[in-house]
Amino acid sequence: MLISIIELIFKINNALDSTHFCNQTYNSQFFPFKINYLFIHYQEYMLTTDAKSTKPARKLSAQITSDSNRIRQAQKLRYRVFALDMGAKLKTAAEGLDYDEVDQYCDHLVVIDNNSDRIVGYTRLLNQTQAEKLGYFYSQKEFNLDQFIALPGKFLEIGRTCVDPDFRGSAVLTTLWSALIQYCNDGHYDYLFGCASIPPGPNGYAVDAIFRSIDSKSIADSNLAVTPNIPIPEHLKCQVDESGIPPLLKAYLRFGVQICGEPFWDADFNVMDLFIMLPLEQLETKYSKHYMSKLSPSVALNLETSVER
């Protein structure tokens, strides 16, 4: 065990020495990249170590799928996470699925555990062309986006992002984010946006406390603020943050997303939703390339053929 730890330390030191980041100070511009760089090399080491043990290493891949069986499997995962784990009141709960009209128009990005051929991560992607056919972006059900979508450029909405509870950890999110970055780059999108959910604590929604805990650099300028269609009712607010910021939102914040305005109250999902957006030109180039390097050529081909459906 001691040898393994020493090997890991040497591996991380060598990895950092090979990059120009080792000569930078730990400031807000480079800190997120360095943390993820360390963590990903730790992942790679653990995968290598697992391969030598009796347990098979988990191999993950990402793809855009239009296969009805795959989509149904993803909808089962969504039901398990949102209804069973989070207590969402779904209109399709009797079927053991989570689906709505958006599913017919969007692209479905899935992460697959190749050992079991099981979907373990998911997000759906709705571009402007698809939203025009549908008649709206999903986020417009919750927020007034008139000012935001008036910005020049191409928009891509993400939603229903979830990870199989049995596979919680950074590996699935890293694979999902890698594929998402490539999808954005291939489609030449300017803005990535969507809703990030925060469940209430035992005494309600700690709106003010949560905003105080978020770095001011992650709060968008007032000219980009959106207005929630249903604000959090005053009687459901509390002063102390008892639930904390969910891991998925923490990951989004590390990637550089901006929070735009006050949250929406989603009574059906029993959460408050923050409208988040990421100007993709701000995504650090080397950070983007590092995540894209995690994809195999076959996955890249699957994504390229699905960008502007």
C-alpha positions as a printed Julia matrix, in Angstrom:
309×3 Matrix{Float64}:
   0.0    0.0     0.0
   2.85   2.41    0.91
   4.56   1.65   -2.4
   1.33   2.38   -4.26
   1.01   5.77   -2.55
   4.62   6.65   -3.32
   4.14   5.64   -6.96
   1.05   7.85   -7.12
   2.95  10.85   -5.68
   5.72  10.44   -8.25
   3.16  10.07  -11.04
   1.38  13.32  -10.05
   4.66  15.22   -9.65
   5.87  14.09  -13.07
   2.54  15.01  -14.61
   2.65  18.52  -13.16
   6.31  18.99  -14.16
   5.37  18.29  -17.78
   2.93  21.24  -17.92
   3.42  24.99  -17.77
   0.88  25.13  -14.96
   3.5   24.05  -12.44
   5.15  27.49  -12.8
   1.91  29.39  -12.18
   0.63  30.64   -8.86
  -2.57  29.17   -7.47
  -4.97  31.83   -8.65
  -8.63  31.59   -9.69
  -7.75  31.29  -13.36
  -5.67  28.14  -13.08
  -6.78  26.56   -9.81
  -9.8   24.64  -11.24
  -7.67  23.16  -14.02
  -4.93  22.04  -11.66
  -7.36  20.38   -9.28
  -9.01  18.47  -12.12
  -5.64  17.65  -13.69
  -4.49  16.08  -10.43
  -7.76  14.25   -9.96
  -7.86  12.85  -13.49
  -4.31  11.51  -13.15
  -5.37   9.96   -9.87
  -8.27   8.34  -11.75
  -5.95   7.06  -14.46
  -3.66   5.6   -11.81
  -6.52   3.88  -10.01
  -7.82   2.42  -13.27
  -4.36   1.03  -13.96
  -4.18  -0.37  -10.43
  -7.66  -1.9   -10.74
  -6.6   -3.64  -13.93
  -3.97  -5.52  -11.95
  -6.45  -6.59   -9.28
  -9.15  -9.23   -9.43
 -11.87  -6.64  -10.18
 -12.19  -5.59  -13.83
 -11.53  -1.88  -14.43
 -14.59   0.12  -15.38
 -14.4    1.26  -18.98
 -16.68   4.12  -19.93
 -17.62   5.5   -23.33
 -19.91   8.31  -24.48
 -22.11   8.6   -27.54
 -25.11  10.37  -28.99
 -27.85   7.78  -29.4
 -31.07   7.7   -31.37
 -31.68   4.03  -30.56
 -35.11   3.69  -28.94
 -33.94   0.99  -26.53
 -31.02   3.12  -25.37
 -33.26   6.16  -24.93
 -35.73   4.1   -22.91
 -32.89   2.87  -20.72
 -31.83   6.49  -20.19
 -35.4    7.43  -19.27
 -35.41   4.64  -16.68
 -32.22   6.07  -15.21
 -33.79   9.52  -15.11
 -36.83   8.08  -13.3
 -34.6    6.32  -10.78
 -32.62   9.49  -10.01
 -35.33  12.14  -10.14
 -38.37  10.23   -8.88
 -37.01   7.52   -6.58
 -33.95   9.34   -5.21
 -35.15  12.96   -5.29
 -38.9   12.48   -4.91
 -39.96  14.28   -8.09
 -43.63  14.03   -9.03
 -43.51  12.79  -12.62
 -46.52  12.5   -14.91
 -44.96   9.35  -16.36
 -44.15   7.72  -12.99
 -46.61   4.84  -13.52
 -44.44   3.65  -16.4
 -41.23   3.8   -14.38
 -39.87   6.34  -16.87
 -39.12  10.04  -17.06
 -39.9   11.54  -20.45
 -41.6   14.56  -21.96
 -42.1   16.22  -25.34
 -38.51  17.53  -25.43
 -37.2   13.97  -25.8
 -38.63  13.76  -29.31
 -36.56  16.7   -30.54
 -33.29  16.69  -28.59
 -30.06  14.71  -28.88
 -29.47  12.14  -26.13
 -25.91  11.96  -24.83
 -25.24   8.81  -22.81
 -22.28   7.39  -20.91
 -22.08   3.61  -21.08
 -20.29   1.2   -18.78
 -18.81  -1.13  -21.36
 -18.44  -4.0   -18.9
 -22.2   -4.22  -18.35
 -23.47  -2.31  -21.42
 -25.41  -0.16  -18.99
 -26.15   3.56  -19.24
 -24.6    5.21  -16.18
 -24.66   8.88  -17.15
 -26.94  11.07  -19.24
 -27.76  14.55  -20.47
 -29.98  15.78  -23.27
 -28.99  18.5   -25.71
 -31.33  20.9   -27.47
 -29.92  23.26  -30.07
 -31.64  26.26  -31.65
 -32.86  24.37  -34.71
 -34.43  21.68  -32.55
 -35.9   24.28  -30.16
 -37.52  26.12  -33.08
 -39.2   22.89  -34.19
 -40.32  22.19  -30.63
 -41.41  25.78  -30.12
 -39.29  26.62  -27.07
 -36.25  25.84  -24.96
 -37.12  23.84  -21.84
 -35.65  26.6   -19.63
 -38.25  29.01  -20.99
 -40.84  27.1   -18.96
 -39.07  28.33  -15.86
 -37.47  31.65  -16.81
 -37.98  34.66  -19.05
 -35.04  34.28  -21.42
 -35.89  37.06  -23.86
 -32.86  39.12  -22.94
 -30.5   36.15  -22.89
 -31.44  34.57  -26.23
 -31.26  37.99  -27.88
 -27.47  37.76  -27.56
 -25.65  37.14  -30.85
 -24.41  33.58  -31.32
 -25.49  29.94  -31.22
 -27.14  28.4   -28.15
 -27.16  24.86  -26.79
 -29.33  23.81  -23.85
 -28.51  20.89  -21.57
 -31.0   19.22  -19.25
 -31.98  16.16  -17.22
 -28.31  15.53  -16.4
 -27.92  12.56  -14.07
 -25.52   9.84  -12.98
 -26.38   6.3   -11.88
 -26.16   6.26   -8.05
 -24.0    3.12   -8.27
 -21.45   5.03  -10.35
 -21.28   8.32   -8.46
 -17.84   9.9    -8.66
 -15.87  11.93  -11.15
 -15.24   9.27  -13.84
 -18.75   9.4   -15.32
 -18.91  13.21  -15.16
 -15.47  13.48  -16.76
 -16.57  11.25  -19.63
 -19.85  13.13  -20.0
 -18.15  16.53  -19.94
 -15.53  15.38  -22.47
 -18.24  14.4   -24.95
 -20.19  17.58  -24.26
 -17.17  19.78  -24.97
 -16.56  18.03  -28.27
 -20.24  18.36  -29.2
 -20.04  22.1   -28.5
 -16.83  22.52  -30.45
 -18.1   20.53  -33.43
 -21.32  22.55  -33.51
 -19.52  25.89  -33.04
 -21.82  26.9   -30.21
 -21.29  30.16  -28.34
 -23.38  29.56  -25.22
 -24.13  26.47  -23.17
 -27.02  26.89  -20.75
 -29.61  25.09  -18.64
 -31.02  24.7   -15.15
 -29.07  23.46  -12.12
 -31.19  22.07   -9.3
 -30.69  22.44   -5.55
 -32.91  20.45   -3.15
 -34.21  22.07    0.03
 -32.89  21.3     3.48
 -35.14  20.17    6.34
 -36.27  23.75    6.96
 -36.58  24.98    3.38
 -34.6   26.74    0.66
 -31.56  28.68    1.85
 -31.53  31.04   -1.14
 -29.49  33.85    0.41
 -27.05  31.53    2.15
 -26.36  29.61   -1.05
 -25.71  32.79   -3.01
 -23.33  33.96   -0.29
 -21.42  30.67   -0.55
 -20.9   31.02   -4.32
 -17.87  32.98   -5.52
 -18.91  36.38   -6.86
 -17.01  35.58  -10.07
 -19.63  32.9   -10.76
 -22.5   35.4   -10.63
 -23.3   36.85  -14.07
 -23.6   40.58  -14.7
 -27.02  42.05  -14.03
 -27.63  42.59  -17.76
 -27.63  38.77  -18.17
 -29.96  38.12  -15.24
 -33.13  36.18  -16.06
 -36.45  36.37  -14.22
 -37.98  33.2   -12.73
 -41.6   32.53  -13.68
 -42.22  31.27  -10.12
 -39.83  32.67   -7.49
 -39.17  30.76   -4.27
 -42.12  31.54   -1.94
 -41.04  33.48    1.13
 -42.56  30.92    3.51
 -40.33  28.19    2.02
 -37.1   30.12    2.54
 -34.73  29.57    5.45
 -31.56  31.28    6.62
 -29.17  28.36    7.14
 -27.91  26.24    4.24
 -28.57  22.7     5.43
 -28.22  20.84    2.13
 -25.15  22.44    0.56
 -24.35  22.87   -3.11
 -24.89  19.59   -5.02
 -21.8   17.94   -6.57
 -23.09  18.47  -10.12
 -23.45  22.22   -9.6
 -20.01  22.33   -7.95
 -18.6   20.69  -11.06
 -20.37  23.21  -13.31
 -18.96  26.08  -11.25
 -15.44  24.67  -11.59
 -15.94  24.61  -15.35
 -16.76  28.33  -15.24
 -20.54  28.55  -15.54
 -22.29  31.77  -14.55
 -25.45  31.94  -12.43
 -27.94  34.35  -13.94
 -30.47  35.78  -11.52
 -32.79  34.42   -8.86
 -33.92  30.75   -8.73
 -37.15  29.19   -9.98
 -39.31  27.06   -7.67
 -39.99  23.68   -9.25
 -42.72  22.2    -7.06
 -42.96  18.96   -9.06
 -39.26  18.17   -8.64
 -39.11  19.69   -5.13
 -36.03  21.75   -6.01
 -35.03  25.28   -6.78
 -33.49  25.74  -10.2
 -30.71  28.17  -10.98
 -30.33  29.34  -14.55
 -26.71  28.75  -15.54
 -24.83  29.6   -18.69
 -21.3   29.2   -19.98
 -19.84  31.44  -22.7
 -17.87  28.76  -24.49
 -15.16  31.12  -25.65
 -14.16  31.47  -21.99
 -13.5   27.75  -21.64
  -9.75  27.5   -21.18
  -8.22  26.01  -24.35
  -5.94  23.48  -22.69
  -8.74  22.51  -20.3
 -10.98  21.8   -23.28
  -8.29  19.85  -25.14
  -7.52  17.76  -22.08
 -11.13  16.61  -21.76
 -11.46  16.03  -25.52
  -8.4   13.79  -25.4
 -10.4   11.36  -23.24
 -12.62  10.44  -26.2
 -11.85   7.63  -28.6
 -12.06   8.22  -32.4
 -15.23   6.1   -32.61
 -16.98   8.24  -30.03
 -15.85  11.39  -31.82
 -17.42  10.1   -35.06
 -20.73   9.4   -33.29
 -20.83  12.95  -31.99
 -19.86  14.64  -35.25
 -22.73  13.05  -37.13
 -25.31  14.26  -34.64
 -24.52  17.92  -33.98
 -27.09  19.64  -36.25
 -29.86  17.12  -36.56
